[in-house]
Amino acid sequence: MLAAPWICRGCARSLRRSGVFISLQIRRASTGLPPVLLDRARKLAAEHQQLTKQLEGDYDATAAKRAGEISKVVAALQELDKTKAALDELHGLLNSDDAELRQLANDDLDATKKQLEAVGHKLSAALTPKHPFADMPCLIEIHPGPGGHEGRHFADTVFRMYKSYCENKGYNVKVVSYNVSEDRTPGLDGEVPISEGVLEITDPGAFAAFRGEAGMHRVQRIPATEKQGRTHTSAVAVWVLPSFPENSTDVENDFNNPESDFYVDPSEVKAEKMRASGAGGQHVNKTESAIRLTHIPTGIQVSMQDSRSQQQNRESAWRLLRSRIASLRREQREAQAKDLRDSVLSQSQMSRGDKIRTYNYQQDRCTDHRSGLDFHNLPNVLQGGDVLDKVINSVQSWLTARDIQNLIAQEEAQARAAAGGSDKKKKGGK
């Protein structure tokens, strides 16, 4: 089984292990791309041409938006065709009677092949469907998983890791929620046990940058409370949710629009006022400033007590509730869409309970189980440094490779369905 040229070796190994990697032992076009992708690109180019003609006569916002969405595919396809023509010309010159021309062609051959491979990668990425929340800000929720105190301590480290990473990258990040457990047994490196931490990255496109971080993060280390030097394993759950911009003009993301994923009917939400727990002074403990919202149809519950203002807690709770419900609705649609794909692809769908990464303190190692790569210098990772940036980038490569494989499988499934329908019509005609 050969890895597609745009997939790194580590990602290819991981895709094979997870069952996602689809055999590409089909006859490829001379571009190196699977024919099904090239066919899709040409169909989109034809659609773009029709839309361009339509817009010349009568402007339509929907048509203009669609033309803009597929324009990158058209540009990449044109570049691919141009590079392929240049390669074909070089192959023709290799058969020339002129020795000097043959030498010149041979000198340019390797560079042109590499260029064709790079353009093929570019076209593949342009063809990959864009996640509907890709351009949005995001919320990163951190919850301790199995492991008792260790899970809560490491949740604090993961919270600080992402906060530092955002600050190092220049992202606009703010703390939405940071709830310390009542039992404040100290952990390693100044850790405190937290029951929940929520960060909001308000930059557009933050969801696309961080969506690969969702899942179970496992830690293997000797806890501060361990007297016999034994290594413990615990986990932290990380959720990445879309966060709607305050001044969004996008109808699909407008929480007042009943057609939006973010819309929540207030009549379906039970709101409760409570006294906040934990530290905060007399005001927090003696007034009902904390808010708990329960979405009755789904059972999703959100509590917020970080602010002394009941109104601010209410607004924060509503934002988090809408984001969770929008994410759930999207997941439900994706689950329905899986029926269109080959059964092998269904194994690639990640749930929030999947173990995606391991942080091993004794071995100074961070392993991502999707890209299949190991990274050392764990302190740099936990400080949100450049090594964590490499880890996150490796996951982005893996996600792109997986999305391309999903696209190939979906196109092949639709082609088989169309061929099956055609065969039935022929038999019916006879």
C-alpha positions as CSV (number, residue, x, y, z in Angstrom):
1,M,0.0,0.0,0.0
2,L,1.5,3.3,-1.1
3,A,1.0,6.6,0.8
4,A,-0.3,9.5,-1.3
5,P,2.5,11.9,-2.0
6,W,0.9,14.7,0.1
7,I,0.7,12.6,3.3
8,C,3.7,12.5,5.7
9,R,5.0,9.1,6.6
10,G,4.0,9.4,10.3
11,C,0.5,10.4,9.3
12,A,0.3,7.5,6.8
13,R,1.4,5.0,9.5
14,S,-1.2,6.4,11.8
15,L,-4.0,6.3,9.2
16,R,-3.2,2.6,8.4
17,R,-3.3,1.7,12.1
18,S,-6.7,3.5,12.6
19,G,-8.2,1.9,9.6
20,V,-8.7,5.2,7.8
21,F,-6.1,4.7,5.1
22,I,-7.8,3.6,2.0
23,S,-5.9,1.6,-0.5
24,L,-4.8,3.8,-3.4
25,Q,-3.8,0.9,-5.6
26,I,-5.9,2.3,-8.4
27,R,-4.5,3.5,-11.6
28,R,-3.6,7.1,-11.1
29,A,-3.6,9.9,-13.6
30,S,-0.1,11.1,-14.6
31,T,-0.6,14.0,-12.2
32,G,-0.2,11.5,-9.3
33,L,-3.7,12.3,-8.0
34,P,-6.4,9.7,-7.7
35,P,-8.6,10.1,-10.8
36,V,-11.7,10.6,-8.6
37,L,-10.1,13.8,-7.2
38,L,-9.2,15.1,-10.6
39,D,-12.7,14.4,-11.9
40,R,-14.1,16.4,-8.9
41,A,-11.8,19.3,-9.6
42,R,-12.8,19.5,-13.3
43,K,-16.5,19.4,-12.3
44,L,-16.0,22.3,-9.9
45,A,-14.0,24.2,-12.6
46,A,-17.0,23.8,-15.0
47,E,-19.4,25.0,-12.3
48,H,-17.1,28.0,-11.7
49,Q,-17.2,28.9,-15.3
50,Q,-21.0,28.7,-15.4
51,L,-21.2,30.9,-12.3
52,T,-18.9,33.4,-13.7
53,K,-21.0,33.8,-16.9
54,Q,-24.1,34.0,-14.7
55,L,-22.6,36.8,-12.6
56,E,-21.6,38.8,-15.7
57,G,-25.2,39.2,-16.6
58,D,-26.9,39.4,-13.1
59,Y,-25.2,39.6,-9.7
60,D,-26.4,37.1,-7.2
61,A,-24.9,37.0,-3.7
62,T,-25.3,33.2,-3.3
63,A,-23.7,32.5,-6.7
64,A,-20.9,34.9,-5.9
65,K,-20.2,33.2,-2.6
66,R,-20.1,29.8,-4.2
67,A,-17.8,31.1,-6.9
68,G,-15.5,32.4,-4.3
69,E,-15.5,29.1,-2.4
70,I,-14.3,27.1,-5.4
71,S,-12.0,29.6,-6.9
72,K,-9.0,28.1,-5.1
73,V,-9.7,24.8,-6.7
74,V,-9.9,26.4,-10.2
75,A,-6.6,28.2,-9.7
76,A,-4.9,25.1,-8.4
77,L,-6.2,23.0,-11.3
78,Q,-5.0,25.5,-13.9
79,E,-1.6,25.4,-12.3
80,L,-1.6,21.6,-12.3
81,D,-2.5,21.5,-16.0
82,K,0.2,24.0,-16.8
83,T,2.8,22.0,-14.9
84,K,1.7,18.7,-16.4
85,A,2.0,20.2,-19.9
86,A,5.5,21.4,-19.1
87,L,6.4,17.9,-17.9
88,D,4.9,16.3,-21.0
89,E,7.0,18.7,-23.1
90,L,10.1,17.7,-21.3
91,H,9.4,14.0,-21.8
92,G,9.0,14.8,-25.5
93,L,12.4,16.6,-25.6
94,L,14.1,13.5,-24.1
95,N,13.4,11.8,-27.4
96,S,14.9,14.6,-29.4
97,D,17.8,14.0,-31.8
98,D,19.5,17.1,-30.4
99,A,21.8,16.0,-27.5
100,E,21.8,19.6,-26.0
101,L,18.0,19.6,-25.9
102,R,17.9,16.2,-24.2
103,Q,20.4,17.4,-21.6
104,L,18.4,20.5,-20.9
105,A,15.2,18.5,-20.6
106,N,16.9,16.0,-18.3
107,D,18.2,18.8,-16.1
108,D,14.7,20.3,-15.6
109,L,12.9,16.9,-15.2
110,D,13.3,16.4,-11.5
111,A,12.4,19.9,-10.5
112,T,9.3,19.8,-12.7
113,K,8.2,16.5,-11.1
114,K,8.6,18.0,-7.6
115,Q,6.6,21.0,-8.7
116,L,3.8,18.8,-10.0
117,E,3.8,16.9,-6.7
118,A,3.5,20.2,-4.8
119,V,0.7,21.5,-7.0
120,G,-1.1,18.2,-6.6
121,H,-0.8,18.7,-2.8
122,K,-2.2,22.2,-3.2
123,L,-5.1,21.0,-5.3
124,S,-5.9,18.2,-2.8
125,A,-6.0,20.7,0.0
126,A,-8.2,23.1,-2.0
127,L,-10.7,20.2,-2.7
128,T,-11.0,19.2,1.0
129,P,-14.3,20.4,2.3
130,K,-14.0,23.2,4.8
131,H,-15.4,22.6,8.3
132,P,-18.5,24.8,8.7
133,F,-17.1,26.3,12.0
134,A,-13.5,26.7,10.6
135,D,-13.5,30.5,10.5
136,M,-15.0,31.0,13.9
137,P,-13.4,31.7,17.3
138,C,-13.5,28.8,19.7
139,L,-13.9,27.7,23.3
140,I,-11.5,25.1,24.8
141,E,-13.0,23.2,27.7
142,I,-10.8,21.2,30.0
143,H,-12.3,18.6,32.4
144,P,-10.5,16.1,34.6
145,G,-11.0,12.5,33.6
146,P,-10.3,9.3,35.4
147,G,-7.5,9.5,38.0
148,G,-8.8,11.3,41.0
149,H,-6.6,14.1,42.2
150,E,-4.1,13.4,39.5
151,G,-6.6,14.1,36.8
152,R,-7.6,17.4,38.4
153,H,-4.0,18.4,38.9
154,F,-3.1,17.7,35.3
155,A,-6.2,19.5,34.1
156,D,-4.6,22.6,35.6
157,T,-1.4,22.0,33.7
158,V,-3.3,21.5,30.4
159,F,-5.3,24.7,31.1
160,R,-2.1,26.6,31.6
161,M,-0.4,24.9,28.6
162,Y,-3.1,26.2,26.2
163,K,-3.2,29.6,27.8
164,S,0.5,30.0,27.5
165,Y,0.5,28.7,23.9
166,C,-2.1,31.2,22.9
167,E,-0.1,34.0,24.5
168,N,3.1,32.9,22.8
169,K,1.4,32.8,19.4
170,G,-0.2,36.2,19.9
171,Y,-3.8,34.9,20.0
172,N,-6.4,36.8,21.9
173,V,-7.3,34.5,24.8
174,K,-9.4,35.1,27.9
175,V,-10.5,32.9,30.8
176,V,-14.2,32.1,30.7
177,S,-14.2,29.7,33.7
178,Y,-11.6,28.4,36.1
179,N,-13.1,26.3,39.0
180,V,-10.8,25.1,41.7
181,S,-11.8,22.0,43.6
182,E,-12.6,22.3,47.3
183,D,-9.8,19.9,48.2
184,R,-6.7,21.9,47.3
185,T,-4.0,19.3,47.7
186,P,-1.0,20.7,45.9
187,G,0.4,18.9,42.8
188,L,3.6,19.1,40.8
189,D,5.0,22.4,39.8
190,G,2.4,24.5,41.6
191,E,-0.6,22.7,40.2
192,V,-4.0,23.1,41.9
193,P,-6.8,20.7,41.4
194,I,-9.5,22.1,39.1
195,S,-12.9,20.7,38.2
196,E,-13.2,22.7,35.0
197,G,-11.4,25.3,33.0
198,V,-12.7,27.1,29.9
199,L,-10.7,29.4,27.6
200,E,-12.0,31.4,24.7
201,I,-9.8,32.3,21.7
202,T,-11.6,35.2,20.0
203,D,-9.5,35.2,16.8
204,P,-11.4,34.2,13.6
205,G,-10.2,30.8,12.5
206,A,-9.3,29.7,16.0
207,F,-11.7,26.7,15.7
208,A,-9.8,25.4,12.7
209,A,-6.5,25.9,14.5
210,F,-7.5,24.0,17.7
211,R,-10.1,21.5,16.6
212,G,-7.5,18.7,16.5
213,E,-7.0,19.1,20.3
214,A,-10.4,17.6,21.2
215,G,-10.2,14.2,22.9
216,M,-8.6,12.5,25.9
217,H,-5.1,13.6,26.9
218,R,-3.4,11.0,29.0
219,V,-0.6,11.6,31.5
220,Q,1.9,9.1,32.9
221,R,4.0,10.4,35.8
222,I,4.7,10.0,39.5
223,P,2.3,12.2,41.5
224,A,3.4,14.6,44.1
225,T,1.5,12.5,46.7
226,E,3.0,9.2,45.7
227,K,5.3,7.9,48.4
228,Q,6.6,4.7,46.7
229,G,7.7,6.2,43.4
230,R,5.0,4.4,41.3
231,T,3.9,5.9,38.0
232,H,0.2,6.7,37.8
233,T,-1.9,7.1,34.6
234,S,-4.7,9.6,34.5
235,A,-6.5,11.6,31.8
236,V,-8.0,15.0,31.0
237,A,-10.8,15.6,28.5
238,V,-10.5,18.5,26.2
239,W,-13.5,19.8,24.2
240,V,-13.1,22.3,21.4
241,L,-16.3,24.2,20.6
242,P,-17.2,26.9,18.1
243,S,-17.8,30.3,19.7
244,F,-20.0,32.7,17.9
245,P,-18.6,36.3,17.4
246,E,-20.6,38.9,19.3
247,N,-21.2,41.0,16.2
248,S,-21.6,38.2,13.7
249,T,-23.3,39.1,10.4
250,D,-23.4,35.4,9.3
251,V,-27.0,34.3,9.4
252,E,-26.0,30.6,9.9
253,N,-24.1,31.6,13.1
254,D,-26.7,34.1,14.4
255,F,-28.0,32.7,17.7
256,N,-31.3,34.7,17.1
257,N,-31.9,32.9,13.9
258,P,-34.1,29.7,14.4
259,E,-32.2,28.1,11.5
260,S,-28.8,28.6,13.1
261,D,-27.0,25.8,14.9
262,F,-26.5,28.2,17.8
263,Y,-30.2,29.0,18.3
264,V,-31.7,27.8,21.6
265,D,-35.3,28.2,22.4
266,P,-35.4,30.0,25.8
267,S,-38.6,28.1,26.7
268,E,-36.6,24.9,26.5
269,V,-34.0,26.1,29.1
270,K,-34.4,25.9,32.8
271,A,-32.5,28.6,34.6
272,E,-31.6,28.4,38.3
273,K,-29.9,31.0,40.6
274,M,-27.5,29.7,43.2
275,R,-25.0,30.8,45.7
276,A,-21.5,30.4,44.4
277,S,-19.2,27.9,46.2
278,G,-15.5,28.1,47.0
279,A,-13.4,31.2,47.5
280,G,-14.5,34.6,46.6
281,G,-15.4,36.6,49.7
282,Q,-18.6,37.4,51.4
283,H,-20.4,38.9,48.4
284,V,-19.9,35.7,46.3
285,N,-21.0,33.4,49.1
286,K,-23.9,35.4,50.4
287,T,-25.6,36.4,47.2
288,E,-27.2,34.2,44.4
289,S,-24.8,35.3,41.7
290,A,-24.1,31.8,40.3
291,I,-26.3,30.6,37.3
292,R,-27.1,27.1,36.2
293,L,-28.8,26.5,32.8
294,T,-30.3,23.2,31.7
295,H,-31.3,22.5,28.2
296,I,-34.3,20.2,28.7
297,P,-34.4,18.4,25.3
298,T,-30.7,17.3,25.5
299,G,-30.0,17.4,29.2
300,I,-26.9,19.7,28.6
301,Q,-26.2,21.6,31.7
302,V,-23.9,24.7,32.2
303,S,-23.0,26.3,35.5
304,M,-21.2,29.7,35.8
305,Q,-20.0,31.4,38.9
306,D,-16.7,33.2,38.0
307,S,-18.1,36.7,38.1
308,R,-19.6,38.6,41.1
309,S,-22.3,39.8,38.6
310,Q,-25.3,37.5,38.1
311,Q,-25.9,39.1,34.7
312,Q,-22.3,38.4,33.5
313,N,-22.6,34.8,34.7
314,R,-25.9,34.5,32.9
315,E,-24.4,35.8,29.6
316,S,-21.4,33.5,29.9
317,A,-23.6,30.5,30.7
318,W,-25.8,31.2,27.7
319,R,-22.8,31.5,25.3
320,L,-21.3,28.2,26.5
321,L,-24.7,26.5,26.3
322,R,-25.2,27.7,22.7
323,S,-21.7,26.5,21.7
324,R,-22.3,23.1,23.2
325,I,-25.6,22.6,21.5
326,A,-24.2,23.9,18.2
327,S,-21.4,21.4,18.4
328,L,-23.8,18.5,19.3
329,R,-26.0,19.4,16.3
330,R,-23.0,19.3,14.0
331,E,-21.9,16.0,15.4
332,Q,-25.3,14.5,14.8
333,R,-25.2,15.6,11.1
334,E,-21.8,14.2,10.7
335,A,-23.0,10.9,12.1
336,Q,-25.8,10.8,9.5
337,A,-23.3,11.7,6.8
338,K,-21.1,8.7,7.7
339,D,-23.7,6.5,6.1
340,L,-22.6,7.8,2.7
341,R,-19.0,6.6,3.2
342,D,-17.4,3.3,3.1
343,S,-17.5,1.2,6.3
344,V,-13.7,1.6,6.8
345,L,-14.1,5.3,7.1
346,S,-16.5,5.0,10.0
347,Q,-13.6,3.8,12.1
348,S,-11.9,7.2,11.7
349,Q,-14.5,9.2,13.5
350,M,-13.2,10.5,16.8
351,S,-15.4,10.8,19.8
352,R,-14.6,12.9,22.9
353,G,-13.6,9.7,24.7
354,D,-10.7,8.8,22.4
355,K,-7.2,8.8,23.7
356,I,-5.4,11.2,21.4
357,R,-2.2,12.1,23.2
358,T,0.1,10.9,25.9
359,Y,2.4,13.0,28.1
360,N,5.1,10.8,29.7
361,Y,7.1,12.6,32.3
362,Q,9.7,9.9,33.0
363,Q,10.6,9.6,29.3
364,D,10.4,13.3,28.6
365,R,8.1,12.5,25.8
366,C,4.8,13.7,24.2
367,T,3.2,11.2,21.8
368,D,0.3,12.1,19.5
369,H,-1.5,8.9,18.6
370,R,-3.0,10.2,15.4
371,S,0.1,11.6,13.6
372,G,2.1,8.7,15.1
373,L,4.9,11.0,16.1
374,D,6.9,11.3,19.3
375,F,8.2,14.7,20.6
376,H,10.8,15.2,23.3
377,N,11.4,18.2,25.6
378,L,8.1,17.8,27.5
379,P,8.6,20.9,29.6
380,N,8.6,23.0,26.4
381,V,5.3,21.3,25.4
382,L,3.7,22.0,28.8
383,Q,4.9,25.6,28.6
384,G,3.1,26.1,25.3
385,G,6.4,26.5,23.4
386,D,7.5,25.7,19.9
387,V,7.5,22.0,20.5
388,L,3.8,22.1,21.3
389,D,3.4,24.1,18.0
390,K,5.0,21.1,16.2
391,V,2.7,18.7,17.9
392,I,-0.4,20.7,16.9
393,N,0.9,21.1,13.3
394,S,1.4,17.3,13.0
395,V,-2.2,16.8,14.0
396,Q,-3.3,19.4,11.4
397,S,-1.4,17.4,8.7
398,W,-3.2,14.2,10.0
399,L,-6.6,15.9,9.8
400,T,-5.9,17.1,6.3
401,A,-4.9,13.6,5.2
402,R,-8.0,12.1,6.8
403,D,-10.3,14.7,5.3
404,I,-8.8,14.0,1.8
405,Q,-9.3,10.2,2.4
406,N,-12.9,10.9,3.4
407,L,-13.4,13.0,0.3
408,I,-12.0,10.2,-2.0
409,A,-14.2,7.6,-0.3
410,Q,-17.3,9.7,-0.6
411,E,-16.7,10.5,-4.3
412,E,-16.0,6.8,-5.0
413,A,-19.2,5.8,-3.1
414,Q,-21.3,8.3,-5.1
415,A,-19.7,7.0,-8.3
416,R,-20.6,3.4,-7.5
417,A,-24.1,4.5,-6.6
418,A,-24.5,6.3,-9.9
419,A,-23.1,3.3,-11.8
420,G,-25.5,1.0,-10.0
421,G,-28.4,3.2,-10.9
422,S,-27.3,3.3,-14.5
423,D,-27.1,-0.5,-14.6
424,K,-30.6,-0.9,-13.2
425,K,-32.0,1.5,-15.8
426,K,-30.2,-0.5,-18.6
427,K,-31.7,-3.8,-17.3
428,G,-35.1,-2.2,-17.0
429,G,-34.9,-1.0,-20.5
430,K,-34.2,-4.5,-21.8
